Amino acid sequence: MTAKVTLSFSDETIEEARRFAKREGLSLSAWMDRAAREKALREVFTAHAEAVGRAGLDLESAALADAQEVGMVHDALFGGGRPRAA
């Protein structure tokens, strides 16, 4: 599902976004969607990493949890269709 919204950006920001979108072969809308999704997932990932640190999990457990989280982030970004390191 797609929602249409009206957003305002500085001239510099929108020009950079257009340049990155073109370089990656994406429409501006697709690039902005992906950028927003990546930011949201980084926030979740950071919160998870902080929770792991506060819980004092051993390094092996933390590494396993991080690897699983990286896989989930990858799947969310790329639809699970691309191979990823285990």
PDB file of N, CA, C and O in Angstrom, chain B, residues numbered from 101:
ATOM      1  N   MET B 101       0.837  -1.160   0.000  1.00  0.00           N
ATOM      2  CA  MET B 101       0.000   0.000   0.000  1.00  0.00           C
ATOM      3  C   MET B 101       0.893   1.238   0.000  1.00  0.00           C
ATOM      4  O   MET B 101       1.951   1.242   0.629  1.00  0.00           O
ATOM      5  N   THR B 102       0.479   2.261  -0.688  1.00  0.00           N
ATOM      6  CA  THR B 102       1.241   3.504  -0.790  1.00  0.00           C
ATOM      7  C   THR B 102       0.362   4.666  -0.375  1.00  0.00           C
ATOM      8  O   THR B 102      -0.803   4.746  -0.763  1.00  0.00           O
ATOM      9  N   ALA B 103       0.926   5.565   0.413  1.00  0.00           N
ATOM     10  CA  ALA B 103       0.214   6.775   0.831  1.00  0.00           C
ATOM     11  C   ALA B 103       0.904   7.977   0.203  1.00  0.00           C
ATOM     12  O   ALA B 103       2.132   8.062   0.202  1.00  0.00           O
ATOM     13  N   LYS B 104       0.135   8.885  -0.318  1.00  0.00           N
ATOM     14  CA  LYS B 104       0.683  10.125  -0.863  1.00  0.00           C
ATOM     15  C   LYS B 104       0.700  11.153   0.247  1.00  0.00           C
ATOM     16  O   LYS B 104      -0.289  11.339   0.955  1.00  0.00           O
ATOM     17  N   VAL B 105       1.860  11.833   0.395  1.00  0.00           N
ATOM     18  CA  VAL B 105       2.008  12.872   1.405  1.00  0.00           C
ATOM     19  C   VAL B 105       2.726  14.064   0.784  1.00  0.00           C
ATOM     20  O   VAL B 105       3.415  13.933  -0.228  1.00  0.00           O
ATOM     21  N   THR B 106       2.557  15.198   1.392  1.00  0.00           N
ATOM     22  CA  THR B 106       3.259  16.398   0.965  1.00  0.00           C
ATOM     23  C   THR B 106       4.331  16.703   1.993  1.00  0.00           C
ATOM     24  O   THR B 106       4.043  16.835   3.182  1.00  0.00           O
ATOM     25  N   LEU B 107       5.571  16.814   1.529  1.00  0.00           N
ATOM     26  CA  LEU B 107       6.699  17.085   2.418  1.00  0.00           C
ATOM     27  C   LEU B 107       7.464  18.283   1.893  1.00  0.00           C
ATOM     28  O   LEU B 107       7.415  18.588   0.702  1.00  0.00           O
ATOM     29  N   SER B 108       8.165  18.957   2.779  1.00  0.00           N
ATOM     30  CA  SER B 108       9.022  20.072   2.384  1.00  0.00           C
ATOM     31  C   SER B 108      10.451  19.767   2.797  1.00  0.00           C
ATOM     32  O   SER B 108      10.702  19.301   3.908  1.00  0.00           O
ATOM     33  N   PHE B 109      11.390  20.035   1.888  1.00  0.00           N
ATOM     34  CA  PHE B 109      12.812  19.815   2.138  1.00  0.00           C
ATOM     35  C   PHE B 109      13.584  21.051   1.720  1.00  0.00           C
ATOM     36  O   PHE B 109      13.125  21.815   0.870  1.00  0.00           O
ATOM     37  N   SER B 110      14.744  21.252   2.305  1.00  0.00           N
ATOM     38  CA  SER B 110      15.603  22.342   1.848  1.00  0.00           C
ATOM     39  C   SER B 110      16.056  22.018   0.425  1.00  0.00           C
ATOM     40  O   SER B 110      16.081  20.855   0.021  1.00  0.00           O
ATOM     41  N   ASP B 111      16.413  23.054  -0.326  1.00  0.00           N
ATOM     42  CA  ASP B 111      16.886  22.846  -1.700  1.00  0.00           C
ATOM     43  C   ASP B 111      18.090  21.920  -1.726  1.00  0.00           C
ATOM     44  O   ASP B 111      18.196  21.057  -2.597  1.00  0.00           O
ATOM     45  N   GLU B 112      18.998  22.096  -0.774  1.00  0.00           N
ATOM     46  CA  GLU B 112      20.201  21.262  -0.719  1.00  0.00           C
ATOM     47  C   GLU B 112      19.851  19.797  -0.473  1.00  0.00           C
ATOM     48  O   GLU B 112      20.391  18.909  -1.134  1.00  0.00           O
ATOM     49  N   THR B 113      18.960  19.545   0.463  1.00  0.00           N
ATOM     50  CA  THR B 113      18.571  18.169   0.785  1.00  0.00           C
ATOM     51  C   THR B 113      17.922  17.486  -0.414  1.00  0.00           C
ATOM     52  O   THR B 113      18.252  16.344  -0.734  1.00  0.00           O
ATOM     53  N   ILE B 114      17.007  18.174  -1.072  1.00  0.00           N
ATOM     54  CA  ILE B 114      16.297  17.534  -2.179  1.00  0.00           C
ATOM     55  C   ILE B 114      17.226  17.285  -3.358  1.00  0.00           C
ATOM     56  O   ILE B 114      17.086  16.279  -4.053  1.00  0.00           O
ATOM     57  N   GLU B 115      18.174  18.188  -3.593  1.00  0.00           N
ATOM     58  CA  GLU B 115      19.134  17.974  -4.686  1.00  0.00           C
ATOM     59  C   GLU B 115      20.033  16.773  -4.391  1.00  0.00           C
ATOM     60  O   GLU B 115      20.314  15.968  -5.279  1.00  0.00           O
ATOM     61  N   GLU B 116      20.479  16.657  -3.148  1.00  0.00           N
ATOM     62  CA  GLU B 116      21.291  15.493  -2.775  1.00  0.00           C
ATOM     63  C   GLU B 116      20.479  14.210  -2.918  1.00  0.00           C
ATOM     64  O   GLU B 116      20.979  13.210  -3.435  1.00  0.00           O
ATOM     65  N   ALA B 117      19.235  14.235  -2.464  1.00  0.00           N
ATOM     66  CA  ALA B 117      18.380  13.050  -2.574  1.00  0.00           C
ATOM     67  C   ALA B 117      18.178  12.674  -4.045  1.00  0.00           C
ATOM     68  O   ALA B 117      18.243  11.497  -4.399  1.00  0.00           O
ATOM     69  N   ARG B 118      17.938  13.657  -4.888  1.00  0.00           N
ATOM     70  CA  ARG B 118      17.772  13.372  -6.325  1.00  0.00           C
ATOM     71  C   ARG B 118      19.040  12.758  -6.906  1.00  0.00           C
ATOM     72  O   ARG B 118      18.976  11.816  -7.695  1.00  0.00           O
ATOM     73  N   ARG B 119      20.188  13.293  -6.514  1.00  0.00           N
ATOM     74  CA  ARG B 119      21.463  12.773  -7.021  1.00  0.00           C
ATOM     75  C   ARG B 119      21.667  11.318  -6.577  1.00  0.00           C
ATOM     76  O   ARG B 119      22.049  10.467  -7.380  1.00  0.00           O
ATOM     77  N   PHE B 120      21.411  11.043  -5.308  1.00  0.00           N
ATOM     78  CA  PHE B 120      21.572   9.669  -4.816  1.00  0.00           C
ATOM     79  C   PHE B 120      20.572   8.722  -5.488  1.00  0.00           C
ATOM     80  O   PHE B 120      20.927   7.604  -5.860  1.00  0.00           O
ATOM     81  N   ALA B 121      19.342   9.166  -5.639  1.00  0.00           N
ATOM     82  CA  ALA B 121      18.321   8.334  -6.279  1.00  0.00           C
ATOM     83  C   ALA B 121      18.723   8.000  -7.704  1.00  0.00           C
ATOM     84  O   ALA B 121      18.614   6.850  -8.132  1.00  0.00           O
ATOM     85  N   LYS B 122      19.182   8.987  -8.428  1.00  0.00           N
ATOM     86  CA  LYS B 122      19.600   8.763  -9.823  1.00  0.00           C
ATOM     87  C   LYS B 122      20.769   7.792  -9.880  1.00  0.00           C
ATOM     88  O   LYS B 122      20.788   6.879 -10.705  1.00  0.00           O
ATOM     89  N   ARG B 123      21.744   7.994  -8.998  1.00  0.00           N
ATOM     90  CA  ARG B 123      22.915   7.113  -8.959  1.00  0.00           C
ATOM     91  C   ARG B 123      22.516   5.663  -8.704  1.00  0.00           C
ATOM     92  O   ARG B 123      23.128   4.737  -9.237  1.00  0.00           O
ATOM     93  N   GLU B 124      21.492   5.479  -7.891  1.00  0.00           N
ATOM     94  CA  GLU B 124      21.054   4.127  -7.548  1.00  0.00           C
ATOM     95  C   GLU B 124      19.963   3.595  -8.469  1.00  0.00           C
ATOM     96  O   GLU B 124      19.476   2.480  -8.281  1.00  0.00           O
ATOM     97  N   GLY B 125      19.579   4.390  -9.460  1.00  0.00           N
ATOM     98  CA  GLY B 125      18.568   3.938 -10.411  1.00  0.00           C
ATOM     99  C   GLY B 125      17.171   3.860  -9.827  1.00  0.00           C
ATOM    100  O   GLY B 125      16.360   3.033 -10.244  1.00  0.00           O
ATOM    101  N   LEU B 126      16.890   4.731  -8.852  1.00  0.00           N
ATOM    102  CA  LEU B 126      15.587   4.726  -8.196  1.00  0.00           C
ATOM    103  C   LEU B 126      14.874   6.043  -8.470  1.00  0.00           C
ATOM    104  O   LEU B 126      15.503   7.062  -8.755  1.00  0.00           O
ATOM    105  N   SER B 127      13.559   6.003  -8.378  1.00  0.00           N
ATOM    106  CA  SER B 127      12.814   7.259  -8.395  1.00  0.00           C
ATOM    107  C   SER B 127      13.087   7.973  -7.080  1.00  0.00           C
ATOM    108  O   SER B 127      13.506   7.351  -6.104  1.00  0.00           O
ATOM    109  N   LEU B 128      12.852   9.270  -7.055  1.00  0.00           N
ATOM    110  CA  LEU B 128      13.036  10.029  -5.826  1.00  0.00           C
ATOM    111  C   LEU B 128      12.138   9.473  -4.723  1.00  0.00           C
ATOM    112  O   LEU B 128      12.564   9.344  -3.575  1.00  0.00           O
ATOM    113  N   SER B 129      10.896   9.146  -5.075  1.00  0.00           N
ATOM    114  CA  SER B 129       9.971   8.594  -4.076  1.00  0.00           C
ATOM    115  C   SER B 129      10.482   7.280  -3.502  1.00  0.00           C
ATOM    116  O   SER B 129      10.432   7.070  -2.290  1.00  0.00           O
ATOM    117  N   ALA B 130      10.971   6.401  -4.362  1.00  0.00           N
ATOM    118  CA  ALA B 130      11.478   5.112  -3.887  1.00  0.00           C
ATOM    119  C   ALA B 130      12.709   5.297  -3.011  1.00  0.00           C
ATOM    120  O   ALA B 130      12.871   4.610  -2.003  1.00  0.00           O
ATOM    121  N   TRP B 131      13.582   6.233  -3.402  1.00  0.00           N
ATOM    122  CA  TRP B 131      14.784   6.473  -2.617  1.00  0.00           C
ATOM    123  C   TRP B 131      14.430   7.044  -1.245  1.00  0.00           C
ATOM    124  O   TRP B 131      14.989   6.620  -0.233  1.00  0.00           O
ATOM    125  N   MET B 132      13.507   7.999  -1.208  1.00  0.00           N
ATOM    126  CA  MET B 132      13.094   8.599   0.062  1.00  0.00           C
ATOM    127  C   MET B 132      12.408   7.564   0.956  1.00  0.00           C
ATOM    128  O   MET B 132      12.615   7.553   2.170  1.00  0.00           O
ATOM    129  N   ASP B 133      11.596   6.701   0.356  1.00  0.00           N
ATOM    130  CA  ASP B 133      10.936   5.643   1.116  1.00  0.00           C
ATOM    131  C   ASP B 133      11.974   4.740   1.765  1.00  0.00           C
ATOM    132  O   ASP B 133      11.884   4.423   2.951  1.00  0.00           O
ATOM    133  N   ARG B 134      12.961   4.331   0.976  1.00  0.00           N
ATOM    134  CA  ARG B 134      14.008   3.454   1.490  1.00  0.00           C
ATOM    135  C   ARG B 134      14.825   4.163   2.570  1.00  0.00           C
ATOM    136  O   ARG B 134      15.150   3.557   3.591  1.00  0.00           O
ATOM    137  N   ALA B 135      15.162   5.440   2.358  1.00  0.00           N
ATOM    138  CA  ALA B 135      15.948   6.184   3.342  1.00  0.00           C
ATOM    139  C   ALA B 135      15.199   6.292   4.672  1.00  0.00           C
ATOM    140  O   ALA B 135      15.790   6.113   5.737  1.00  0.00           O
ATOM    141  N   ALA B 136      13.910   6.583   4.608  1.00  0.00           N
ATOM    142  CA  ALA B 136      13.112   6.688   5.832  1.00  0.00           C
ATOM    143  C   ALA B 136      13.024   5.338   6.533  1.00  0.00           C
ATOM    144  O   ALA B 136      13.121   5.260   7.758  1.00  0.00           O
ATOM    145  N   ARG B 137      12.838   4.265   5.745  1.00  0.00           N
ATOM    146  CA  ARG B 137      12.749   2.924   6.329  1.00  0.00           C
ATOM    147  C   ARG B 137      14.067   2.535   6.979  1.00  0.00           C
ATOM    148  O   ARG B 137      14.078   1.969   8.072  1.00  0.00           O
ATOM    149  N   GLU B 138      15.190   2.838   6.309  1.00  0.00           N
ATOM    150  CA  GLU B 138      16.498   2.521   6.868  1.00  0.00           C
ATOM    151  C   GLU B 138      16.719   3.264   8.181  1.00  0.00           C
ATOM    152  O   GLU B 138      17.242   2.688   9.134  1.00  0.00           O
ATOM    153  N   LYS B 139      16.327   4.532   8.242  1.00  0.00           N
ATOM    154  CA  LYS B 139      16.473   5.317   9.471  1.00  0.00           C
ATOM    155  C   LYS B 139      15.651   4.694  10.596  1.00  0.00           C
ATOM    156  O   LYS B 139      16.134   4.554  11.720  1.00  0.00           O
ATOM    157  N   ALA B 140      14.425   4.324  10.294  1.00  0.00           N
ATOM    158  CA  ALA B 140      13.566   3.714  11.313  1.00  0.00           C
ATOM    159  C   ALA B 140      14.164   2.397  11.808  1.00  0.00           C
ATOM    160  O   ALA B 140      14.153   2.126  13.009  1.00  0.00           O
ATOM    161  N   LEU B 141      14.680   1.588  10.901  1.00  0.00           N
ATOM    162  CA  LEU B 141      15.271   0.312  11.301  1.00  0.00           C
ATOM    163  C   LEU B 141      16.557   0.516  12.090  1.00  0.00           C
ATOM    164  O   LEU B 141      16.845  -0.254  13.006  1.00  0.00           O
ATOM    165  N   ARG B 142      17.339   1.548  11.747  1.00  0.00           N
ATOM    166  CA  ARG B 142      18.540   1.856  12.536  1.00  0.00           C
ATOM    167  C   ARG B 142      18.161   2.212  13.967  1.00  0.00           C
ATOM    168  O   ARG B 142      18.846   1.826  14.914  1.00  0.00           O
ATOM    169  N   GLU B 143      17.063   2.952  14.118  1.00  0.00           N
ATOM    170  CA  GLU B 143      16.602   3.306  15.468  1.00  0.00           C
ATOM    171  C   GLU B 143      16.255   2.036  16.254  1.00  0.00           C
ATOM    172  O   GLU B 143      16.622   1.909  17.422  1.00  0.00           O
ATOM    173  N   VAL B 144      15.559   1.110  15.620  1.00  0.00           N
ATOM    174  CA  VAL B 144      15.196  -0.150  16.275  1.00  0.00           C
ATOM    175  C   VAL B 144      16.448  -0.946  16.610  1.00  0.00           C
ATOM    176  O   VAL B 144      16.579  -1.473  17.715  1.00  0.00           O
ATOM    177  N   PHE B 145      17.367  -1.033  15.653  1.00  0.00           N
ATOM    178  CA  PHE B 145      18.593  -1.801  15.852  1.00  0.00           C
ATOM    179  C   PHE B 145      19.414  -1.205  16.997  1.00  0.00           C
ATOM    180  O   PHE B 145      19.950  -1.943  17.824  1.00  0.00           O
ATOM    181  N   THR B 146      19.516   0.120  17.049  1.00  0.00           N
ATOM    182  CA  THR B 146      20.273   0.785  18.107  1.00  0.00           C
ATOM    183  C   THR B 146      19.641   0.517  19.467  1.00  0.00           C
ATOM    184  O   THR B 146      20.342   0.238  20.440  1.00  0.00           O
ATOM    185  N   ALA B 147      18.323   0.603  19.531  1.00  0.00           N
ATOM    186  CA  ALA B 147      17.630   0.318  20.788  1.00  0.00           C
ATOM    187  C   ALA B 147      17.878  -1.123  21.223  1.00  0.00           C
ATOM    188  O   ALA B 147      18.071  -1.396  22.408  1.00  0.00           O
ATOM    189  N   HIS B 148      17.874  -2.038  20.261  1.00  0.00           N
ATOM    190  CA  HIS B 148      18.141  -3.448  20.576  1.00  0.00           C
ATOM    191  C   HIS B 148      19.559  -3.613  21.121  1.00  0.00           C
ATOM    192  O   HIS B 148      19.766  -4.278  22.136  1.00  0.00           O
ATOM    193  N   ALA B 149      20.531  -3.007  20.444  1.00  0.00           N
ATOM    194  CA  ALA B 149      21.921  -3.130  20.872  1.00  0.00           C
ATOM    195  C   ALA B 149      22.103  -2.563  22.277  1.00  0.00           C
ATOM    196  O   ALA B 149      22.836  -3.127  23.090  1.00  0.00           O
ATOM    197  N   GLU B 150      21.436  -1.451  22.557  1.00  0.00           N
ATOM    198  CA  GLU B 150      21.520  -0.870  23.900  1.00  0.00           C
ATOM    199  C   GLU B 150      20.886  -1.796  24.938  1.00  0.00           C
ATOM    200  O   GLU B 150      21.399  -1.932  26.049  1.00  0.00           O
ATOM    201  N   ALA B 151      19.779  -2.425  24.577  1.00  0.00           N
ATOM    202  CA  ALA B 151      19.116  -3.354  25.502  1.00  0.00           C
ATOM    203  C   ALA B 151      20.001  -4.558  25.767  1.00  0.00           C
ATOM    204  O   ALA B 151      20.087  -5.026  26.902  1.00  0.00           O
ATOM    205  N   VAL B 152      20.661  -5.065  24.733  1.00  0.00           N
ATOM    206  CA  VAL B 152      21.580  -6.197  24.900  1.00  0.00           C
ATOM    207  C   VAL B 152      22.707  -5.796  25.848  1.00  0.00           C
ATOM    208  O   VAL B 152      23.096  -6.562  26.729  1.00  0.00           O
ATOM    209  N   GLY B 153      23.224  -4.580  25.654  1.00  0.00           N
ATOM    210  CA  GLY B 153      24.299  -4.107  26.526  1.00  0.00           C
ATOM    211  C   GLY B 153      23.854  -3.974  27.971  1.00  0.00           C
ATOM    212  O   GLY B 153      24.575  -4.365  28.888  1.00  0.00           O
ATOM    213  N   ARG B 154      22.652  -3.414  28.174  1.00  0.00           N
ATOM    214  CA  ARG B 154      22.135  -3.262  29.536  1.00  0.00           C
ATOM    215  C   ARG B 154      21.869  -4.605  30.190  1.00  0.00           C
ATOM    216  O   ARG B 154      22.022  -4.751  31.403  1.00  0.00           O
ATOM    217  N   ALA B 155      21.470  -5.590  29.388  1.00  0.00           N
ATOM    218  CA  ALA B 155      21.171  -6.912  29.939  1.00  0.00           C
ATOM    219  C   ALA B 155      22.433  -7.662  30.325  1.00  0.00           C
ATOM    220  O   ALA B 155      22.374  -8.641  31.069  1.00  0.00           O
ATOM    221  N   GLY B 156      23.584  -7.204  29.819  1.00  0.00           N
ATOM    222  CA  GLY B 156      24.846  -7.837  30.165  1.00  0.00           C
ATOM    223  C   GLY B 156      24.995  -9.229  29.591  1.00  0.00           C
ATOM    224  O   GLY B 156      25.624 -10.091  30.205  1.00  0.00           O
ATOM    225  N   LEU B 157      24.423  -9.459  28.418  1.00  0.00           N
ATOM    226  CA  LEU B 157      24.560 -10.772  27.785  1.00  0.00           C
ATOM    227  C   LEU B 157      26.019 -11.040  27.442  1.00  0.00           C
ATOM    228  O   LEU B 157      26.797 -10.115  27.210  1.00  0.00           O
ATOM    229  N   ASP B 158      26.375 -12.311  27.413  1.00  0.00           N
ATOM    230  CA  ASP B 158      27.743 -12.635  27.035  1.00  0.00           C
ATOM    231  C   ASP B 158      27.946 -12.307  25.553  1.00  0.00           C
ATOM    232  O   ASP B 158      26.978 -12.194  24.801  1.00  0.00           O
ATOM    233  N   LEU B 159      29.184 -12.157  25.143  1.00  0.00           N
ATOM    234  CA  LEU B 159      29.482 -11.701  23.787  1.00  0.00           C
ATOM    235  C   LEU B 159      28.973 -12.648  22.720  1.00  0.00           C
ATOM    236  O   LEU B 159      28.518 -12.198  21.668  1.00  0.00           O
ATOM    237  N   GLU B 160      29.037 -13.945  22.963  1.00  0.00           N
ATOM    238  CA  GLU B 160      28.554 -14.909  21.970  1.00  0.00           C
ATOM    239  C   GLU B 160      27.044 -14.756  21.758  1.00  0.00           C
ATOM    240  O   GLU B 160      26.573 -14.752  20.621  1.00  0.00           O
ATOM    241  N   SER B 161      26.299 -14.633  22.840  1.00  0.00           N
ATOM    242  CA  SER B 161      24.850 -14.446  22.722  1.00  0.00           C
ATOM    243  C   SER B 161      24.520 -13.120  22.042  1.00  0.00           C
ATOM    244  O   SER B 161      23.615 -13.044  21.211  1.00  0.00           O
ATOM    245  N   ALA B 162      25.268 -12.077  22.404  1.00  0.00           N
ATOM    246  CA  ALA B 162      25.030 -10.768  21.789  1.00  0.00           C
ATOM    247  C   ALA B 162      25.333 -10.814  20.301  1.00  0.00           C
ATOM    248  O   ALA B 162      24.590 -10.243  19.503  1.00  0.00           O
ATOM    249  N   ALA B 163      26.412 -11.485  19.915  1.00  0.00           N
ATOM    250  CA  ALA B 163      26.766 -11.586  18.502  1.00  0.00           C
ATOM    251  C   ALA B 163      25.696 -12.352  17.731  1.00  0.00           C
ATOM    252  O   ALA B 163      25.343 -11.969  16.616  1.00  0.00           O
ATOM    253  N   LEU B 164      25.183 -13.420  18.313  1.00  0.00           N
ATOM    254  CA  LEU B 164      24.125 -14.194  17.664  1.00  0.00           C
ATOM    255  C   LEU B 164      22.862 -13.341  17.511  1.00  0.00           C
ATOM    256  O   LEU B 164      22.242 -13.333  16.447  1.00  0.00           O
ATOM    257  N   ALA B 165      22.486 -12.628  18.565  1.00  0.00           N
ATOM    258  CA  ALA B 165      21.310 -11.757  18.503  1.00  0.00           C
ATOM    259  C   ALA B 165      21.510 -10.684  17.454  1.00  0.00           C
ATOM    260  O   ALA B 165      20.581 -10.372  16.709  1.00  0.00           O
ATOM    261  N   ASP B 166      22.704 -10.109  17.378  1.00  0.00           N
ATOM    262  CA  ASP B 166      22.990  -9.083  16.379  1.00  0.00           C
ATOM    263  C   ASP B 166      22.918  -9.651  14.971  1.00  0.00           C
ATOM    264  O   ASP B 166      22.376  -9.003  14.075  1.00  0.00           O
ATOM    265  N   ALA B 167      23.451 -10.845  14.758  1.00  0.00           N
ATOM    266  CA  ALA B 167      23.410 -11.466  13.432  1.00  0.00           C
ATOM    267  C   ALA B 167      21.965 -11.718  13.005  1.00  0.00           C
ATOM    268  O   ALA B 167      21.607 -11.500  11.847  1.00  0.00           O
ATOM    269  N   GLN B 168      21.147 -12.172  13.934  1.00  0.00           N
ATOM    270  CA  GLN B 168      19.740 -12.400  13.622  1.00  0.00           C
ATOM    271  C   GLN B 168      19.038 -11.085  13.310  1.00  0.00           C
ATOM    272  O   GLN B 168      18.217 -11.012  12.396  1.00  0.00           O
ATOM    273  N   GLU B 169      19.365 -10.051  14.073  1.00  0.00           N
ATOM    274  CA  GLU B 169      18.755  -8.738  13.845  1.00  0.00           C
ATOM    275  C   GLU B 169      19.189  -8.170  12.499  1.00  0.00           C
ATOM    276  O   GLU B 169      18.376  -7.595  11.777  1.00  0.00           O
ATOM    277  N   VAL B 170      20.456  -8.327  12.161  1.00  0.00           N
ATOM    278  CA  VAL B 170      20.939  -7.869  10.856  1.00  0.00           C
ATOM    279  C   VAL B 170      20.161  -8.574   9.752  1.00  0.00           C
ATOM    280  O   VAL B 170      19.781  -7.943   8.766  1.00  0.00           O
ATOM    281  N   GLY B 171      19.921  -9.862   9.903  1.00  0.00           N
ATOM    282  CA  GLY B 171      19.136 -10.609   8.924  1.00  0.00           C
ATOM    283  C   GLY B 171      17.720 -10.085   8.806  1.00  0.00           C
ATOM    284  O   GLY B 171      17.188  -9.970   7.702  1.00  0.00           O
ATOM    285  N   MET B 172      17.110  -9.769   9.929  1.00  0.00           N
ATOM    286  CA  MET B 172      15.745  -9.234   9.902  1.00  0.00           C
ATOM    287  C   MET B 172      15.712  -7.864   9.242  1.00  0.00           C
ATOM    288  O   MET B 172      14.797  -7.567   8.475  1.00  0.00           O
ATOM    289  N   VAL B 173      16.706  -7.023   9.536  1.00  0.00           N
ATOM    290  CA  VAL B 173      16.781  -5.701   8.905  1.00  0.00           C
ATOM    291  C   VAL B 173      16.976  -5.863   7.405  1.00  0.00           C
ATOM    292  O   VAL B 173      16.326  -5.183   6.610  1.00  0.00           O
ATOM    293  N   HIS B 174      17.870  -6.764   7.022  1.00  0.00           N
ATOM    294  CA  HIS B 174      18.116  -7.018   5.596  1.00  0.00           C
ATOM    295  C   HIS B 174      16.834  -7.469   4.905  1.00  0.00           C
ATOM    296  O   HIS B 174      16.494  -6.975   3.830  1.00  0.00           O
ATOM    297  N   ASP B 175      16.128  -8.405   5.524  1.00  0.00           N
ATOM    298  CA  ASP B 175      14.873  -8.897   4.948  1.00  0.00           C
ATOM    299  C   ASP B 175      13.836  -7.781   4.835  1.00  0.00           C
ATOM    300  O   ASP B 175      13.102  -7.701   3.850  1.00  0.00           O
ATOM    301  N   ALA B 176      13.784  -6.930   5.841  1.00  0.00           N
ATOM    302  CA  ALA B 176      12.819  -5.823   5.804  1.00  0.00           C
ATOM    303  C   ALA B 176      13.161  -4.841   4.691  1.00  0.00           C
ATOM    304  O   ALA B 176      12.268  -4.305   4.035  1.00  0.00           O
ATOM    305  N   LEU B 177      14.452  -4.604   4.479  1.00  0.00           N
ATOM    306  CA  LEU B 177      14.866  -3.660   3.443  1.00  0.00           C
ATOM    307  C   LEU B 177      14.761  -4.242   2.036  1.00  0.00           C
ATOM    308  O   LEU B 177      14.345  -3.559   1.100  1.00  0.00           O
ATOM    309  N   PHE B 178      15.141  -5.505   1.899  1.00  0.00           N
ATOM    310  CA  PHE B 178      15.280  -6.084   0.572  1.00  0.00           C
ATOM    311  C   PHE B 178      14.298  -7.223   0.288  1.00  0.00           C
ATOM    312  O   PHE B 178      14.427  -7.902  -0.731  1.00  0.00           O
ATOM    313  N   GLY B 179      13.351  -7.436   1.142  1.00  0.00           N
ATOM    314  CA  GLY B 179      12.324  -8.439   0.903  1.00  0.00           C
ATOM    315  C   GLY B 179      12.785  -9.873   1.055  1.00  0.00           C
ATOM    316  O   GLY B 179      12.081 -10.788   0.627  1.00  0.00           O
ATOM    317  N   GLY B 180      13.919 -10.094   1.639  1.00  0.00           N
ATOM    318  CA  GLY B 180      14.397 -11.458   1.888  1.00  0.00           C
ATOM    319  C   GLY B 180      14.866 -12.182   0.656  1.00  0.00           C
ATOM    320  O   GLY B 180      15.216 -13.359   0.735  1.00  0.00           O
ATOM    321  N   GLY B 181      14.885 -11.515  -0.489  1.00  0.00           N
ATOM    322  CA  GLY B 181      15.242 -12.181  -1.740  1.00  0.00           C
ATOM    323  C   GLY B 181      16.714 -12.258  -2.036  1.00  0.00           C
ATOM    324  O   GLY B 181      17.128 -12.959  -2.959  1.00  0.00           O
ATOM    325  N   ARG B 182      17.513 -11.545  -1.266  1.00  0.00           N
ATOM    326  CA  ARG B 182      18.944 -11.519  -1.527  1.00  0.00           C
ATOM    327  C   ARG B 182      19.681 -12.371  -0.499  1.00  0.00           C
ATOM    328  O   ARG B 182      19.271 -12.443   0.659  1.00  0.00           O
ATOM    329  N   PRO B 183      20.762 -13.010  -0.917  1.00  0.00           N
ATOM    330  CA  PRO B 183      21.512 -13.808   0.046  1.00  0.00           C
ATOM    331  C   PRO B 183      22.178 -12.899   1.063  1.00  0.00           C
ATOM    332  O   PRO B 183      22.518 -11.756   0.760  1.00  0.00           O
ATOM    333  N   ARG B 184      22.361 -13.415   2.271  1.00  0.00           N
ATOM    334  CA  ARG B 184      23.027 -12.653   3.309  1.00  0.00           C
ATOM    335  C   ARG B 184      23.980 -13.563   4.052  1.00  0.00           C
ATOM    336  O   ARG B 184      23.796 -14.780   4.081  1.00  0.00           O
ATOM    337  N   ALA B 185      24.993 -12.975   4.651  1.00  0.00           N
ATOM    338  CA  ALA B 185      25.955 -13.751   5.425  1.00  0.00           C
ATOM    339  C   ALA B 185      25.275 -14.261   6.686  1.00  0.00           C
ATOM    340  O   ALA B 185      24.458 -13.568   7.292  1.00  0.00           O
ATOM    341  N   ALA B 186      25.623 -15.477   7.069  1.00  0.00           N
ATOM    342  CA  ALA B 186      25.036 -16.060   8.278  1.00  0.00           C
ATOM    343  C   ALA B 186      25.951 -15.913   9.450  1.00  0.00           C
ATOM    344  O   ALA B 186      25.616 -16.347  10.552  1.00  0.00           O
TER     345      ALA B 186
END
